[in-house]
Amino acid sequence: MQWNSLSEFLDMGGYALYVWGSFGVTALVVVFEIWEVRARRRAVLQSLSNETGSLADSSEA
């Protein structure tokens, strides 16, 4: 397709809602996935830190 103006490009030949909605949903899913992975990583690191701390405490006793 060839567009002659920015408004034609944004209209996407009448499929703008579908096209831009798809891009929006994809962007939201990617942002959510990154946020979720960071939260899980933080939880795992905290869990490992707690385990190593309790192991050190039990070996000192």
mmCIF file of the C-alpha atoms, coordinates in Angstrom:
data_MODEL
# 
_entry.id   MODEL 
# 
loop_
_atom_site.group_PDB 
_atom_site.id 
_atom_site.type_symbol 
_atom_site.label_atom_id 
_atom_site.label_alt_id 
_atom_site.label_comp_id 
_atom_site.label_asym_id 
_atom_site.label_entity_id 
_atom_site.label_seq_id 
_atom_site.pdbx_PDB_ins_code 
_atom_site.Cartn_x 
_atom_site.Cartn_y 
_atom_site.Cartn_z 
_atom_site.occupancy 
_atom_site.B_iso_or_equiv 
_atom_site.pdbx_formal_charge 
_atom_site.auth_seq_id 
_atom_site.auth_comp_id 
_atom_site.auth_asym_id 
_atom_site.auth_atom_id 
_atom_site.pdbx_PDB_model_num 
ATOM 1  C CA . MET A 1 1  ? 0.000   0.000   0.000  1.00 0.00 ? 1  MET A CA 1 
ATOM 2  C CA . GLN A 1 2  ? 1.034   3.538   -0.614 1.00 0.00 ? 2  GLN A CA 1 
ATOM 3  C CA . TRP A 1 3  ? -0.216  6.433   1.489  1.00 0.00 ? 3  TRP A CA 1 
ATOM 4  C CA . ASN A 1 4  ? -0.382  10.009  0.302  1.00 0.00 ? 4  ASN A CA 1 
ATOM 5  C CA . SER A 1 5  ? -0.765  11.578  3.735  1.00 0.00 ? 5  SER A CA 1 
ATOM 6  C CA . LEU A 1 6  ? -0.302  10.875  7.413  1.00 0.00 ? 6  LEU A CA 1 
ATOM 7  C CA . SER A 1 7  ? -4.060  10.636  7.932  1.00 0.00 ? 7  SER A CA 1 
ATOM 8  C CA . GLU A 1 8  ? -4.297  7.922   5.265  1.00 0.00 ? 8  GLU A CA 1 
ATOM 9  C CA . PHE A 1 9  ? -1.504  6.047   6.992  1.00 0.00 ? 9  PHE A CA 1 
ATOM 10 C CA . LEU A 1 10 ? -3.192  6.330   10.391 1.00 0.00 ? 10 LEU A CA 1 
ATOM 11 C CA . ASP A 1 11 ? -6.527  5.229   8.878  1.00 0.00 ? 11 ASP A CA 1 
ATOM 12 C CA . MET A 1 12 ? -4.847  2.055   7.509  1.00 0.00 ? 12 MET A CA 1 
ATOM 13 C CA . GLY A 1 13 ? -7.326  1.678   4.693  1.00 0.00 ? 13 GLY A CA 1 
ATOM 14 C CA . GLY A 1 14 ? -10.267 1.531   7.076  1.00 0.00 ? 14 GLY A CA 1 
ATOM 15 C CA . TYR A 1 15 ? -8.681  -1.036  9.403  1.00 0.00 ? 15 TYR A CA 1 
ATOM 16 C CA . ALA A 1 16 ? -7.159  1.441   11.844 1.00 0.00 ? 16 ALA A CA 1 
ATOM 17 C CA . LEU A 1 17 ? -9.010  0.174   14.906 1.00 0.00 ? 17 LEU A CA 1 
ATOM 18 C CA . TYR A 1 18 ? -7.879  -3.400  14.282 1.00 0.00 ? 18 TYR A CA 1 
ATOM 19 C CA . VAL A 1 19 ? -4.296  -2.498  13.347 1.00 0.00 ? 19 VAL A CA 1 
ATOM 20 C CA . TRP A 1 20 ? -3.594  0.049   16.077 1.00 0.00 ? 20 TRP A CA 1 
ATOM 21 C CA . GLY A 1 21 ? -5.570  -1.939  18.630 1.00 0.00 ? 21 GLY A CA 1 
ATOM 22 C CA . SER A 1 22 ? -3.411  -4.966  17.873 1.00 0.00 ? 22 SER A CA 1 
ATOM 23 C CA . PHE A 1 23 ? -0.246  -2.924  18.292 1.00 0.00 ? 23 PHE A CA 1 
ATOM 24 C CA . GLY A 1 24 ? -1.557  -1.505  21.572 1.00 0.00 ? 24 GLY A CA 1 
ATOM 25 C CA . VAL A 1 25 ? -2.523  -4.876  23.018 1.00 0.00 ? 25 VAL A CA 1 
ATOM 26 C CA . THR A 1 26 ? 0.830   -6.359  21.988 1.00 0.00 ? 26 THR A CA 1 
ATOM 27 C CA . ALA A 1 27 ? 2.716   -3.488  23.616 1.00 0.00 ? 27 ALA A CA 1 
ATOM 28 C CA . LEU A 1 28 ? 0.718   -3.912  26.846 1.00 0.00 ? 28 LEU A CA 1 
ATOM 29 C CA . VAL A 1 29 ? 1.377   -7.657  26.915 1.00 0.00 ? 29 VAL A CA 1 
ATOM 30 C CA . VAL A 1 30 ? 5.114   -7.134  26.378 1.00 0.00 ? 30 VAL A CA 1 
ATOM 31 C CA . VAL A 1 31 ? 5.283   -4.518  29.151 1.00 0.00 ? 31 VAL A CA 1 
ATOM 32 C CA . PHE A 1 32 ? 3.310   -6.780  31.507 1.00 0.00 ? 32 PHE A CA 1 
ATOM 33 C CA . GLU A 1 33 ? 5.558   -9.754  30.711 1.00 0.00 ? 33 GLU A CA 1 
ATOM 34 C CA . ILE A 1 34 ? 8.721   -7.729  31.439 1.00 0.00 ? 34 ILE A CA 1 
ATOM 35 C CA . TRP A 1 35 ? 7.203   -6.502  34.704 1.00 0.00 ? 35 TRP A CA 1 
ATOM 36 C CA . GLU A 1 36 ? 6.171   -10.034 35.693 1.00 0.00 ? 36 GLU A CA 1 
ATOM 37 C CA . VAL A 1 37 ? 9.605   -11.526 34.921 1.00 0.00 ? 37 VAL A CA 1 
ATOM 38 C CA . ARG A 1 38 ? 11.312  -8.837  37.007 1.00 0.00 ? 38 ARG A CA 1 
ATOM 39 C CA . ALA A 1 39 ? 8.953   -9.514  39.918 1.00 0.00 ? 39 ALA A CA 1 
ATOM 40 C CA . ARG A 1 40 ? 9.604   -13.276 39.727 1.00 0.00 ? 40 ARG A CA 1 
ATOM 41 C CA . ARG A 1 41 ? 13.365  -12.696 39.523 1.00 0.00 ? 41 ARG A CA 1 
ATOM 42 C CA . ARG A 1 42 ? 13.225  -10.440 42.569 1.00 0.00 ? 42 ARG A CA 1 
ATOM 43 C CA . ALA A 1 43 ? 11.267  -13.102 44.493 1.00 0.00 ? 43 ALA A CA 1 
ATOM 44 C CA . VAL A 1 44 ? 13.721  -15.853 43.563 1.00 0.00 ? 44 VAL A CA 1 
ATOM 45 C CA . LEU A 1 45 ? 16.712  -13.738 44.540 1.00 0.00 ? 45 LEU A CA 1 
ATOM 46 C CA . GLN A 1 46 ? 15.042  -12.873 47.853 1.00 0.00 ? 46 GLN A CA 1 
ATOM 47 C CA . SER A 1 47 ? 14.277  -16.550 48.473 1.00 0.00 ? 47 SER A CA 1 
ATOM 48 C CA . LEU A 1 48 ? 17.872  -17.547 47.720 1.00 0.00 ? 48 LEU A CA 1 
ATOM 49 C CA . SER A 1 49 ? 19.155  -14.789 49.965 1.00 0.00 ? 49 SER A CA 1 
ATOM 50 C CA . ASN A 1 50 ? 16.927  -16.009 52.806 1.00 0.00 ? 50 ASN A CA 1 
ATOM 51 C CA . GLU A 1 51 ? 18.083  -19.618 52.301 1.00 0.00 ? 51 GLU A CA 1 
ATOM 52 C CA . THR A 1 52 ? 21.779  -18.748 52.307 1.00 0.00 ? 52 THR A CA 1 
ATOM 53 C CA . GLY A 1 53 ? 21.265  -16.560 55.358 1.00 0.00 ? 53 GLY A CA 1 
ATOM 54 C CA . SER A 1 54 ? 19.540  -19.370 57.262 1.00 0.00 ? 54 SER A CA 1 
ATOM 55 C CA . LEU A 1 55 ? 22.233  -21.839 56.204 1.00 0.00 ? 55 LEU A CA 1 
ATOM 56 C CA . ALA A 1 56 ? 24.941  -19.530 57.548 1.00 0.00 ? 56 ALA A CA 1 
ATOM 57 C CA . ASP A 1 57 ? 23.024  -19.084 60.801 1.00 0.00 ? 57 ASP A CA 1 
ATOM 58 C CA . SER A 1 58 ? 22.598  -22.845 61.301 1.00 0.00 ? 58 SER A CA 1 
ATOM 59 C CA . SER A 1 59 ? 26.288  -23.578 60.621 1.00 0.00 ? 59 SER A CA 1 
ATOM 60 C CA . GLU A 1 60 ? 27.379  -21.017 63.216 1.00 0.00 ? 60 GLU A CA 1 
ATOM 61 C CA . ALA A 1 61 ? 25.300  -22.650 65.980 1.00 0.00 ? 61 ALA A CA 1 
# 
